[in-house]
Amino acid sequence: MPDPWLCRPGHVVLERDAVSELIPADPSGEFGLSGEPANDDAYRIEFETASQVIAGQAAPRFGRADAVDQAATIAAIRRAAATRGPVDLLAATA
């Protein structure tokens, strides 16, 4: 990903089997991303989303299960780095 935190190009690049595929970051237009760096502000989106949840206007998009899965993924990445080998994430979280 050329810009993983802000996704300013408006897409991510998926590479598998030596083939690259551009995947739009906001295909439905829900977040108002245009692919134009001057118009796309990830911090605006984060602030608006958090504000809606705090004000009770929206439910959180990601719950406890997502947080647990993310923590397990980070632990697996650390294990892989420490052992310098692959880690089966499904086996690690079972």
N, CA, C and O of each residue as an XYZ file, in Angstrom:
376
protein
N       0.849     -1.170      0.000
C       0.000      0.000      0.000
C       0.891      1.228      0.000
O       1.694      1.409      0.915
N       0.765      2.053     -0.988
C       1.614      3.235     -1.046
C       1.317      4.253      0.071
O       2.207      5.011      0.455
N       0.118      4.280      0.581
C      -0.256      5.230      1.630
C      -1.274      4.556      2.555
O      -2.459      4.881      2.500
N      -0.826      3.614      3.410
C      -1.775      2.798      4.171
C      -2.576      3.539      5.223
O      -3.667      3.088      5.572
N      -2.091      4.647      5.741
C      -2.797      5.322      6.834
C      -3.878      6.261      6.338
O      -4.956      6.328      6.927
N      -3.613      6.977      5.280
C      -4.591      7.956      4.802
C      -5.217      7.561      3.473
O      -6.246      8.117      3.089
N      -4.622      6.623      2.776
C      -5.136      6.122      1.498
C      -5.427      7.257      0.523
O      -6.474      7.282     -0.125
N      -4.494      8.188      0.429
C      -4.693      9.343     -0.438
C      -4.857      9.006     -1.914
O      -5.547      9.742     -2.619
N      -4.250      7.917     -2.420
C      -4.485      7.623     -3.837
C      -5.921      7.196     -4.144
O      -6.312      7.147     -5.310
N      -6.714      6.885     -3.107
C      -8.098      6.481     -3.330
C      -8.257      5.003     -3.630
O      -9.350      4.542     -3.959
N      -7.160      4.256     -3.515
C      -7.233      2.822     -3.773
C      -6.126      2.104     -3.000
O      -5.162      2.720     -2.546
N      -6.286      0.819     -2.866
C      -5.221     -0.036     -2.348
C      -4.805     -0.947     -3.496
O      -5.576     -1.178     -4.427
N      -3.599     -1.452     -3.421
C      -3.094     -2.341     -4.458
C      -2.982     -3.737     -3.866
O      -2.235     -3.957     -2.912
N      -3.720     -4.672     -4.430
C      -3.648     -6.068     -4.012
C      -2.746     -6.779     -4.998
O      -3.004     -6.791     -6.201
N      -1.683     -7.374     -4.476
C      -0.765     -8.124     -5.329
C      -0.792     -9.582     -4.916
O      -0.550     -9.912     -3.756
N      -1.087    -10.450     -5.867
C      -1.027    -11.887     -5.614
C      -0.660    -12.582     -6.925
O      -1.146    -12.251     -8.006
N       0.211    -13.550     -6.766
C       0.704    -14.299     -7.928
C       1.238    -13.372     -9.017
O       0.979    -13.572    -10.204
N       1.993    -12.345     -8.590
C       2.646    -11.395     -9.496
C       1.654    -10.578    -10.332
O       2.027    -10.020    -11.364
N       0.399    -10.507     -9.891
C      -0.609     -9.706    -10.577
C      -1.098     -8.634     -9.613
O      -1.466     -8.940     -8.478
N      -1.106     -7.381    -10.056
C      -1.572     -6.270     -9.232
C      -2.997     -5.894     -9.609
O      -3.363     -5.861    -10.784
N      -3.791     -5.610     -8.582
C      -5.175     -5.204     -8.794
C      -5.437     -3.962     -7.952
O      -5.145     -3.953     -6.756
N      -5.981     -2.921     -8.559
C      -6.345     -1.711     -7.826
C      -7.751     -1.882     -7.280
O      -8.684     -2.177     -8.027
N      -7.903     -1.695     -5.967
C      -9.201     -1.832     -5.324
C      -9.585     -0.473     -4.749
O      -8.848      0.070     -3.927
N     -10.719      0.087     -5.160
C     -11.128      1.400     -4.657
C     -11.301      1.385     -3.139
O     -11.839      0.431     -2.578
N     -10.841      2.446     -2.483
C     -10.948      2.544     -1.027
C     -12.366      2.890     -0.583
O     -12.752      2.570      0.541
N     -13.137      3.530     -1.435
C     -14.496      3.955     -1.082
C     -15.413      3.709     -2.277
O     -15.934      4.658     -2.862
N     -15.615      2.430     -2.649
C     -16.352      2.156     -3.885
C     -17.794      2.649     -3.888
O     -18.326      2.979     -4.948
N     -18.436      2.706     -2.726
C     -19.837      3.150     -2.687
C     -19.957      4.665     -2.564
O     -21.045      5.220     -2.724
N     -18.842      5.334     -2.281
C     -18.881      6.778     -2.091
C     -19.373      7.195     -0.720
O     -19.604      8.379     -0.475
N     -19.534      6.233      0.176
C     -20.074      6.489      1.510
C     -19.265      7.523      2.292
O     -19.828      8.309      3.054
N     -17.942      7.522      2.103
C     -17.095      8.423      2.883
C     -16.699      9.685      2.119
O     -15.965     10.527      2.637
N     -17.179      9.809      0.914
C     -16.891     11.007      0.138
C     -15.465     11.077     -0.364
O     -14.962     12.164     -0.646
N     -14.800      9.927     -0.481
C     -13.439      9.933     -1.014
C     -13.500     10.100     -2.521
O     -14.302      9.459     -3.200
N     -12.654     10.956     -3.026
C     -12.669     11.223     -4.460
C     -11.418     10.716     -5.160
O     -11.374     10.655     -6.389
N     -10.396     10.350     -4.379
C      -9.118      9.994     -4.980
C      -8.244     11.211     -5.172
O      -7.088     11.098     -5.581
N      -8.799     12.383     -4.876
C      -8.035     13.621     -4.957
C      -7.507     13.962     -3.564
O      -8.301     14.207     -2.656
N      -6.182     13.983     -3.374
C      -5.620     14.213     -2.036
C      -6.134     15.477     -1.349
O      -6.296     15.485     -0.129
N      -6.391     16.531     -2.096
C      -6.847     17.782     -1.486
C      -8.248     17.647     -0.897
O      -8.598     18.380      0.028
N      -9.058     16.718     -1.420
C     -10.438     16.576     -0.974
C     -10.647     15.463      0.045
O     -11.635     15.463      0.780
N      -9.720     14.523      0.086
C      -9.896     13.347      0.939
C      -9.165     13.551      2.255
O      -7.952     13.763      2.280
N      -9.906     13.487      3.330
C      -9.339     13.722      4.651
C      -9.771     12.605      5.582
O     -10.884     12.620      6.109
N      -8.892     11.639      5.783
C      -9.218     10.498      6.641
C      -9.524     10.950      8.064
O     -10.342     10.336      8.748
N      -8.880     12.009      8.505
C      -9.131     12.500      9.862
C     -10.538     13.067      9.982
O     -11.170     12.925     11.029
N     -11.041     13.708      8.927
C     -12.421     14.206      8.907
C     -13.388     13.036      9.041
O     -14.339     13.093      9.821
N     -13.143     11.985      8.284
C     -14.015     10.814      8.317
C     -13.997     10.188      9.703
O     -15.047      9.840     10.243
N     -12.814     10.045     10.277
C     -12.701      9.461     11.619
C     -13.430     10.320     12.650
O     -14.151      9.791     13.496
N     -13.250     11.635     12.587
C     -13.896     12.546     13.530
C     -15.416     12.496     13.394
O     -16.129     12.415     14.394
N     -15.912     12.544     12.155
C     -17.361     12.513     11.933
C     -17.964     11.190     12.412
O     -19.036     11.176     13.016
N     -17.276     10.090     12.143
C     -17.771      8.776     12.558
C     -17.814      8.670     14.079
O     -18.823      8.244     14.643
N     -16.727      9.053     14.746
C     -16.681      9.001     16.211
C     -17.720      9.939     16.819
O     -18.360      9.588     17.810
N     -17.891     11.108     16.247
C     -18.869     12.070     16.758
C     -20.287     11.520     16.683
O     -21.075     11.712     17.609
N     -20.618     10.840     15.591
C     -21.954     10.259     15.441
C     -22.203      9.171     16.478
O     -23.306      9.068     17.015
N     -21.189      8.358     16.764
C     -21.337      7.310     17.780
C     -21.509      7.932     19.154
O     -22.385      7.521     19.916
N     -20.682      8.918     19.478
C     -20.753      9.580     20.789
C     -22.110     10.258     20.985
O     -22.673     10.221     22.079
N     -22.629     10.869     19.936
C     -23.915     11.567     20.020
C     -25.107     10.609     19.974
O     -26.254     11.044     20.074
N     -24.845      9.322     19.824
C     -25.934      8.347     19.762
C     -26.652      8.326     18.431
O     -27.754      7.787     18.335
N     -26.051      8.900     17.402
C     -26.664      8.948     16.074
C     -26.308      7.737     15.222
O     -26.900      7.521     14.164
N     -25.343      6.949     15.681
C     -24.921      5.759     14.932
C     -24.315      4.757     15.900
O     -23.811      5.112     16.965
N     -24.379      3.510     15.502
C     -23.747      2.449     16.297
C     -22.291      2.310     15.856
O     -21.961      2.596     14.704
N     -21.424      1.874     16.763
C     -20.034      1.629     16.341
C     -20.009      0.609     15.209
O     -20.761     -0.365     15.236
N     -19.162      0.823     14.228
C     -19.067     -0.088     13.089
C     -18.381     -1.394     13.463
O     -18.664     -2.440     12.881
N     -17.483     -1.329     14.433
C     -16.715     -2.504     14.807
C     -16.855     -2.710     16.303
O     -16.714     -1.771     17.086
N     -17.129     -3.921     16.687
C     -17.352     -4.217     18.095
C     -16.222     -4.993     18.725
O     -15.090     -5.001     18.241
N     -16.566     -5.648     19.824
C     -15.590     -6.379     20.616
C     -14.906     -7.478     19.805
O     -13.691     -7.650     19.896
N     -15.674     -8.216     19.021
C     -15.102     -9.322     18.242
C     -14.014     -8.814     17.293
O     -12.979     -9.461     17.130
N     -14.246     -7.666     16.673
C     -13.248     -7.096     15.773
C     -11.983     -6.732     16.548
O     -10.874     -6.986     16.077
N     -12.141     -6.142     17.723
C     -10.981     -5.772     18.535
C     -10.181     -7.004     18.946
O      -8.950     -6.983     18.922
N     -10.875     -8.075     19.321
C     -10.205     -9.325     19.703
C      -9.457     -9.905     18.499
O      -8.320    -10.356     18.634
N     -10.089     -9.894     17.327
C      -9.436    -10.402     16.116
C      -8.200     -9.579     15.761
O      -7.177    -10.135     15.362
N      -8.291     -8.265     15.904
C      -7.134     -7.415     15.611
C      -5.993     -7.700     16.576
O      -4.834     -7.760     16.164
N      -6.308     -7.877     17.860
C      -5.271     -8.192     18.846
C      -4.616     -9.533     18.528
O      -3.398     -9.669     18.642
N      -5.414    -10.524     18.131
C      -4.868    -11.832     17.772
C      -3.964    -11.733     16.543
O      -2.936    -12.406     16.464
N      -4.353    -10.894     15.594
C      -3.539    -10.706     14.394
C      -2.204    -10.067     14.742
O      -1.162    -10.491     14.242
N      -2.230     -9.055     15.592
C      -0.986     -8.400     16.011
C      -0.096     -9.388     16.760
O       1.116     -9.407     16.546
N      -0.676    -10.205     17.634
C       0.106    -11.215     18.363
C       0.732    -12.210     17.384
O       1.884    -12.607     17.560
N      -0.014    -12.612     16.360
C       0.517    -13.548     15.375
C       1.650    -12.924     14.573
O       2.636    -13.595     14.266
N       1.520    -11.658     14.235
C       2.584    -10.961     13.505
C       3.845    -10.903     14.361
O       4.949    -11.117     13.860
N       3.684    -10.615     15.644
C       4.840    -10.586     16.547
C       5.479    -11.962     16.662
O       6.704    -12.083     16.677
N       4.645    -13.004     16.744
C       5.166    -14.369     16.816
C       5.938    -14.723     15.556
O       7.009    -15.325     15.622
N       5.391    -14.347     14.412
C       6.059    -14.620     13.141
C       7.398    -13.885     13.061
O       8.384    -14.429     12.563
N       7.423    -12.655     13.551
C       8.677    -11.895     13.537
C       9.704    -12.513     14.479
O      10.890    -12.586     14.155
N       9.243    -12.954     15.644
C      10.168    -13.533     16.627
C      10.724    -14.875     16.158
O      11.893    -15.183     16.391
N       9.890    -15.667     15.502
C      10.328    -16.998     15.061
C      10.860    -16.979     13.635
O      11.431    -17.963     13.164
N      10.670    -15.861     12.956
C      11.077    -15.715     11.548
C      10.452    -16.790     10.671
O      11.078    -17.322      9.754
N       9.203    -17.089     10.982
C       8.497    -18.098     10.213
C       7.021    -17.810     10.150
O       6.531    -16.903     10.823
N       6.304    -18.574      9.346
C       4.863    -18.358      9.211
C       4.111    -18.767     10.478
O       4.552    -19.630     11.237
N       2.973    -18.125     10.678
C       2.092    -18.432     11.802
C       0.703    -18.653     11.231
O       0.215    -17.849     10.437
N       0.071    -19.740     11.634
C      -1.300    -20.013     11.204
C      -2.231    -19.228     12.112
O      -2.431    -19.599     13.269
N      -2.794    -18.156     11.600
C      -3.637    -17.278     12.416
C      -4.872    -18.007     12.930
O      -5.293    -17.789     14.066
N      -5.451    -18.865     12.108
C      -6.646    -19.584     12.562
C      -6.304    -20.532     13.717
O      -7.082    -20.647     14.664
N      -5.185    -21.192     13.655
C      -4.775    -22.078     14.740
C      -4.382    -21.267     15.980
O      -4.598    -21.703     17.110
N      -3.808    -20.094     15.756
C      -3.350    -19.253     16.869
C      -4.516    -18.680     17.653
O      -4.375    -18.398     18.843
N      -5.665    -18.500     17.014
C      -6.813    -17.894     17.703
C      -7.798    -18.922     18.226
O      -8.757    -18.571     18.913
N      -7.572    -20.175     17.913
C      -8.517    -21.226     18.350
C      -8.380    -21.539     19.812
O      -9.098    -22.394     20.329
